[in-house]
Amino acid sequence: QVQLVESGGGLVQPGGSLRLSCAASGSFFRFYAMGWYRQAPGKQRELVAVISSAGSTNYADSVKGRFTVSRDNAKTTVFLQMNSLKPEDTAVYYCHADYGLGSSWGQGTQVTVSS
């Protein structure tokens, strides 16, 4: 089982930025497809961004142009750079790893966008 640990969440004003990190265990990180999801209170968990093992990316329409997902295979870490944050981005953000034979979720990190 791959272990995932997120960090970088917090409270930020509208228009501000945050960078989330997700550190993964295991020796085969470079083969994993990695993703960021979020869940706001009373809502279902939704996809935010994904990055394949080859580095191709895909984003939810609501975050395109504002969020950027990237990965550092040497550090077995995936990042989510979030700019121009809006109150509707407030949610718990979860990291996800898909390694073919299974998948793992992180524990989540809270992001609150409020003035």
N, CA, C and O of each residue as an XYZ file, in Angstrom:
460
protein
N       0.838     -1.188      0.000
C       0.000      0.000      0.000
C       0.880      1.246      0.000
O       1.774      1.395      0.833
N       0.612      2.127     -0.940
C       1.356      3.376     -1.022
C       0.796      4.358      0.003
O      -0.414      4.569      0.080
N       1.684      4.951      0.781
C       1.284      5.954      1.767
C       1.443      7.346      1.162
O       2.439      7.640      0.501
N       0.449      8.194      1.397
C       0.463      9.557      0.879
C       0.268     10.534      2.025
O      -0.619     10.349      2.858
N       1.089     11.569      2.070
C       0.994     12.583      3.117
C       0.950     13.963      2.463
O       1.908     14.407      1.831
N      -0.205     14.631      2.639
C      -0.376     15.982      2.070
C       0.077     17.044      3.060
O       0.070     16.828      4.272
N       0.466     18.178      2.531
C       0.803     19.336      3.355
C       0.591     20.594      2.525
O       0.455     20.537      1.303
N       0.566     21.738      3.221
C       0.501     23.011      2.518
C      -0.835     23.718      2.564
O      -0.959     24.835      2.062
N      -1.836     23.093      3.155
C      -3.128     23.748      3.248
C      -3.105     24.883      4.255
O      -2.123     25.075      4.972
N      -4.210     25.640      4.302
C      -4.297     26.725      5.256
C      -5.376     27.714      4.881
O      -6.226     27.447      4.031
N      -5.325     28.866      5.533
C      -6.277     29.950      5.303
C      -5.617     31.008      4.418
O      -4.498     31.445      4.686
N      -6.319     31.410      3.371
C      -5.779     32.399      2.449
C      -6.910     33.322      2.010
O      -8.068     32.911      1.943
N      -6.570     34.550      1.716
C      -7.572     35.504      1.251
C      -7.899     35.268     -0.218
O      -7.077     34.725     -0.957
N      -9.080     35.664     -0.644
C      -9.416     35.563     -2.079
C      -8.358     36.270     -2.932
O      -7.897     37.365     -2.612
N      -7.998     35.606     -4.016
C      -6.949     36.129     -4.885
C      -5.559     35.655     -4.521
O      -4.606     35.873     -5.269
N      -5.441     35.007     -3.378
C      -4.142     34.541     -2.923
C      -3.737     33.209     -3.528
O      -4.432     32.662     -4.385
N      -2.602     32.696     -3.069
C      -2.042     31.459     -3.605
C      -1.652     30.511     -2.486
O      -1.336     30.928     -1.372
N      -1.680     29.233     -2.805
C      -1.186     28.188     -1.926
C      -0.552     27.113     -2.795
O      -0.909     26.940     -3.961
N       0.395     26.394     -2.202
C       1.009     25.265     -2.889
C       0.873     24.038     -2.014
O       1.420     23.984     -0.912
N       0.145     23.058     -2.505
C      -0.005     21.796     -1.798
C       1.064     20.815     -2.260
O       1.474     20.809     -3.420
N       1.501     19.984     -1.315
C       2.457     18.924     -1.623
C       1.897     17.595     -1.158
O       1.133     17.531     -0.195
N       2.277     16.554     -1.840
C       1.878     15.196     -1.468
C       3.092     14.290     -1.638
O       3.542     14.026     -2.753
N       3.607     13.824     -0.515
C       4.761     12.933     -0.538
C       4.287     11.492     -0.529
O       3.449     11.108      0.287
N       4.826     10.699     -1.439
C       4.407      9.306     -1.582
C       5.514      8.349     -1.184
O       6.695      8.627     -1.392
N       5.125      7.228     -0.613
C       6.090      6.176     -0.297
C       6.245      5.271     -1.510
O       5.498      5.386     -2.481
N       7.212      4.381     -1.447
C       7.351      3.404     -2.513
C       8.439      3.767     -3.489
O       8.847      4.921     -3.617
N       8.898      2.724     -4.180
C      10.028      2.873     -5.090
C       9.607      3.068     -6.539
O      10.451      3.269     -7.412
N       8.312      3.009     -6.796
C       7.843      3.040     -8.182
C       6.974      4.261     -8.472
O       6.109      4.231     -9.347
N       7.219      5.329     -7.725
C       6.404      6.541     -7.852
C       6.324      7.005     -9.300
O       5.273      7.470     -9.741
N       7.397      6.889    -10.029
C       7.421      7.439    -11.389
C       6.408      6.747    -12.305
O       6.077      7.267    -13.370
N       5.920      5.577    -11.892
C       4.938      4.859    -12.684
C       3.499      5.174    -12.282
O       2.560      4.752    -12.957
N       3.325      5.907    -11.197
C       1.979      6.163    -10.697
C       1.321      7.324    -11.437
O       1.984      8.305    -11.772
N       0.030      7.213    -11.690
C      -0.769      8.372    -12.054
C      -1.211      9.025    -10.749
O      -1.716      8.351     -9.851
N      -1.023     10.327    -10.648
C      -1.321     11.047     -9.414
C      -2.422     12.069     -9.652
O      -2.538     12.651    -10.730
N      -3.222     12.267     -8.621
C      -4.311     13.225     -8.775
C      -4.595     13.993     -7.503
O      -4.240     13.572     -6.402
N      -5.238     15.120     -7.681
C      -5.748     15.919     -6.568
C      -7.271     15.987     -6.692
O      -7.815     16.250     -7.764
N      -7.935     15.745     -5.572
C      -9.381     15.828     -5.493
C      -9.724     16.762     -4.343
O      -8.877     17.065     -3.503
N     -10.962     17.211     -4.312
C     -11.397     18.047     -3.189
C     -12.838     17.736     -2.831
O     -13.628     17.271     -3.653
N     -13.145     18.009     -1.583
C     -14.503     17.789     -1.095
C     -14.897     18.936     -0.192
O     -14.307     19.146      0.867
N     -15.898     19.671     -0.624
C     -16.432     20.766      0.171
C     -17.561     20.227      1.058
O     -18.143     19.186      0.752
N     -17.868     20.921      2.145
C     -18.935     20.449      3.046
C     -20.253     20.259      2.299
O     -20.708     21.145      1.575
N     -20.853     19.092      2.491
C     -22.137     18.806      1.877
C     -22.085     18.453      0.413
O     -23.125     18.285     -0.224
N     -20.875     18.337     -0.139
C     -20.729     18.029     -1.563
C     -19.926     16.749     -1.753
O     -19.233     16.285     -0.848
N     -20.038     16.193     -2.961
C     -19.267     14.996     -3.275
C     -17.822     15.362     -3.591
O     -17.515     16.483     -3.997
N     -16.952     14.388     -3.394
C     -15.560     14.586     -3.760
C     -15.466     14.736     -5.277
O     -16.111     13.999     -6.022
N     -14.660     15.694     -5.728
C     -14.534     15.945     -7.151
C     -13.072     16.021     -7.561
O     -12.197     16.380     -6.774
N     -12.838     15.669     -8.822
C     -11.508     15.739     -9.378
C     -11.090     17.186     -9.589
O     -11.866     18.000    -10.089
N      -9.854     17.500     -9.203
C      -9.303     18.829     -9.441
C      -8.294     18.782    -10.580
O      -8.386     19.548    -11.539
N      -7.323     17.869    -10.462
C      -6.264     17.785    -11.470
C      -5.618     16.417    -11.391
O      -5.552     15.807    -10.324
N      -5.141     15.942    -12.534
C      -4.405     14.687    -12.574
C      -3.150     14.869    -13.416
O      -3.100     15.703    -14.320
N      -2.138     14.066    -13.096
C      -0.918     14.053    -13.884
C      -0.507     12.599    -14.068
O      -0.415     11.841    -13.102
N      -0.263     12.224    -15.301
C       0.087     10.843    -15.597
C       1.563     10.591    -15.309
O       2.320     11.508    -14.990
N       1.948      9.333    -15.430
C       3.354      8.983    -15.232
C       4.226      9.656    -16.291
O       5.408      9.909    -16.055
N       3.655      9.940    -17.437
C       4.397     10.593    -18.515
C       4.395     12.107    -18.394
O       5.079     12.799    -19.148
N       3.615     12.626    -17.433
C       3.596     14.069    -17.213
C       2.456     14.812    -17.877
O       2.383     16.036    -17.777
N       1.570     14.109    -18.550
C       0.416     14.793    -19.137
C      -0.570     15.149    -18.029
O      -0.698     14.431    -17.038
N      -1.254     16.254    -18.213
C      -2.118     16.777    -17.160
C      -3.544     17.003    -17.662
O      -3.796     17.145    -18.859
N      -4.448     17.030    -16.710
C      -5.847     17.323    -17.006
C      -6.431     18.033    -15.790
O      -6.075     17.735    -14.650
N      -7.336     18.983    -16.053
C      -7.877     19.802    -14.987
C      -9.395     19.896    -15.060
O      -9.990     19.790    -16.133
N     -10.003     20.096    -13.904
C     -11.423     20.442    -13.875
C     -11.588     21.824    -14.507
O     -10.713     22.681    -14.378
N     -12.696     22.031    -15.178
C     -12.932     23.324    -15.830
C     -12.868     24.481    -14.834
O     -12.438     25.583    -15.176
N     -13.292     24.224    -13.620
C     -13.376     25.286    -12.618
C     -12.012     25.804    -12.167
O     -11.922     26.879    -11.574
N     -10.946     25.043    -12.445
C      -9.613     25.459    -11.983
C      -8.641     25.710    -13.122
O      -7.511     26.136    -12.881
N      -9.054     25.456    -14.356
C      -8.163     25.671    -15.492
C      -7.678     27.116    -15.546
O      -8.453     28.061    -15.396
N      -6.377     27.255    -15.764
C      -5.788     28.582    -15.825
C      -5.389     29.145    -14.477
O      -4.685     30.153    -14.408
N      -5.833     28.500    -13.398
C      -5.489     28.978    -12.052
C      -4.632     27.981    -11.283
O      -3.766     28.376    -10.503
N      -4.866     26.703    -11.499
C      -4.136     25.651    -10.781
C      -3.168     24.947    -11.726
O      -3.426     24.817    -12.923
N      -2.051     24.499    -11.165
C      -1.067     23.736    -11.938
C      -0.605     22.537    -11.129
O      -0.145     22.681     -9.996
N      -0.727     21.361    -11.713
C      -0.238     20.140    -11.072
C       1.118     19.785    -11.675
O       1.333     19.920    -12.880
N       2.026     19.328    -10.814
C       3.350     18.923    -11.280
C       3.859     17.808    -10.379
O       3.285     17.520     -9.328
N       4.941     17.194    -10.812
C       5.504     16.100    -10.015
C       7.016     16.141    -10.075
O       7.609     16.590    -11.056
N       7.628     15.660     -8.999
C       9.078     15.518     -8.912
C       9.335     14.059     -8.583
O       9.225     13.647     -7.428
N       9.672     13.289     -9.585
C       9.841     11.850     -9.368
C      11.024     11.541     -8.457
O      10.992     10.552     -7.726
N      12.052     12.358     -8.488
C      13.208     12.129     -7.621
C      12.834     12.279     -6.150
O      13.399     11.611     -5.284
N      11.876     13.165     -5.878
C      11.427     13.384     -4.495
C      10.126     12.660     -4.192
O       9.571     12.814     -3.105
N       9.636     11.878     -5.135
C       8.365     11.137     -5.014
C       7.269     12.029     -4.450
O       6.568     11.661     -3.507
N       7.137     13.198     -5.040
C       6.189     14.200     -4.559
C       5.419     14.797     -5.722
O       5.971     15.033     -6.797
N       4.143     15.036     -5.494
C       3.312     15.735     -6.464
C       2.843     17.038     -5.821
O       2.606     17.104     -4.615
N       2.714     18.071     -6.653
C       2.375     19.398     -6.164
C       1.100     19.910     -6.835
O       0.740     19.496     -7.937
N       0.439     20.815     -6.137
C      -0.681     21.530     -6.734
C      -0.490     23.009     -6.399
O      -0.688     23.425     -5.257
N      -0.109     23.790     -7.393
C       0.019     25.235     -7.233
C      -1.333     25.863     -7.520
O      -1.889     25.696     -8.605
N      -1.852     26.577     -6.550
C      -3.183     27.164     -6.664
C      -3.060     28.687     -6.600
O      -2.642     29.241     -5.584
N      -3.424     29.345     -7.676
C      -3.379     30.800     -7.753
C      -4.785     31.361     -7.925
O      -5.722     30.638     -8.264
N      -4.913     32.650     -7.687
C      -6.198     33.340     -7.856
C      -7.316     32.581     -7.152
O      -8.378     32.339     -7.725
N      -7.064     32.217     -5.922
C      -8.019     31.396     -5.177
C      -9.321     32.140     -4.928
O      -9.343     33.356     -4.735
N     -10.407     31.372     -4.938
C     -11.752     31.903     -4.738
C     -12.393     31.239     -3.533
O     -11.993     30.136     -3.163
N     -13.366     31.871     -2.917
C     -14.043     31.235     -1.777
C     -14.598     29.850     -2.132
O     -14.632     28.963     -1.278
N     -15.024     29.661     -3.358
C     -15.576     28.360     -3.753
C     -14.517     27.274     -3.891
O     -14.853     26.111     -4.114
N     -13.243     27.635     -3.762
C     -12.184     26.633     -3.730
C     -12.010     26.040     -2.333
O     -11.233     25.102     -2.149
N     -12.715     26.571     -1.368
C     -12.631     26.051     -0.001
C     -13.091     24.606      0.049
O     -14.194     24.278     -0.388
N     -12.235     23.744      0.585
C     -12.517     22.307      0.627
C     -11.362     21.599      1.318
O     -10.316     22.190      1.586
N     -11.576     20.329      1.597
C     -10.476     19.451      1.968
C      -9.918     18.874      0.669
O     -10.656     18.321     -0.145
N      -8.621     19.009      0.491
C      -7.952     18.543     -0.721
C      -7.241     17.223     -0.424
O      -6.499     17.097      0.550
N      -7.493     16.250     -1.295
C      -6.940     14.917     -1.129
C      -6.021     14.564     -2.294
O      -6.298     14.883     -3.450
N      -4.948     13.914     -1.964
C      -4.031     13.370     -2.954
C      -4.428     11.919     -3.237
O      -4.859     11.198     -2.337
N      -4.281     11.508     -4.479
C      -4.640     10.146     -4.876
C      -3.553      9.574     -5.760
O      -3.016     10.261     -6.629
N      -3.232      8.309     -5.530
C      -2.258      7.599     -6.357
C      -2.914      6.382     -6.972
O      -3.558      5.592     -6.281
N      -2.745      6.236     -8.283
C      -3.247      5.064     -8.998
C      -2.036      4.297     -9.486
O      -1.305      4.769    -10.357
N      -1.818      3.110     -8.925
C      -0.633      2.350     -9.305
C      -0.993      1.031     -9.943
O      -0.255      0.052     -9.833
N      -2.107      1.008    -10.597
C      -2.483     -0.146    -11.407
C      -3.097     -1.267    -10.610
O      -4.252     -1.635    -10.829
N      -2.327     -1.816     -9.683
C      -2.819     -2.915     -8.854
C      -3.715     -2.425     -7.728
O      -4.340     -3.226     -7.033
N      -3.777     -1.144     -7.550
C      -4.592     -0.548     -6.504
C      -4.446      0.951     -6.519
O      -3.864      1.528     -7.438
N      -4.980      1.573     -5.493
C      -4.875      3.026     -5.369
C      -4.879      3.404     -3.897
O      -5.280      2.618     -3.039
N      -4.428      4.612     -3.623
C      -4.361      5.094     -2.245
C      -4.821      6.540     -2.173
O      -4.725      7.291     -3.144
N      -5.317      6.910     -1.015
C      -5.708      8.279     -0.722
C      -4.882      8.808      0.441
O      -4.516      8.070      1.356
N      -4.599     10.105      0.382
C      -4.017     10.752      1.534
C      -5.087     11.107      2.552
O      -6.273     10.850      2.345
N      -4.648     11.704      3.659
C      -5.571     12.013      4.743
C      -6.312     13.325      4.506
O      -7.298     13.616      5.183
N      -5.842     14.110      3.553
C      -6.494     15.374      3.228
C      -5.877     16.554      3.940
O      -5.336     16.420      5.038
N      -5.960     17.715      3.307
C      -5.493     18.959      3.904
C      -6.530     20.048      3.626
O      -7.025     20.180      2.506
N      -6.846     20.817      4.652
C      -7.899     21.817      4.536
C      -7.375     23.080      3.857
O      -6.317     23.600      4.211
N      -8.133     23.559      2.879
C      -7.873     24.838      2.237
C      -9.105     25.713      2.450
O     -10.212     25.343      2.060
N      -8.905     26.866      3.066
C      -9.996     27.798      3.315
C      -9.662     29.137      2.673
O      -8.620     29.730      2.954
N     -10.552     29.604      1.809
C     -10.361     30.876      1.123
C     -11.417     31.843      1.660
O     -12.608     31.706      1.379
N     -10.961     32.809      2.426
C     -11.896     33.717      3.079
C     -11.192     35.006      3.445
O      -9.997     35.022      3.739
N     -11.963     36.096      3.422
C     -11.416     37.374      3.853
C     -11.745     37.624      5.325
O     -11.366     38.658      5.875
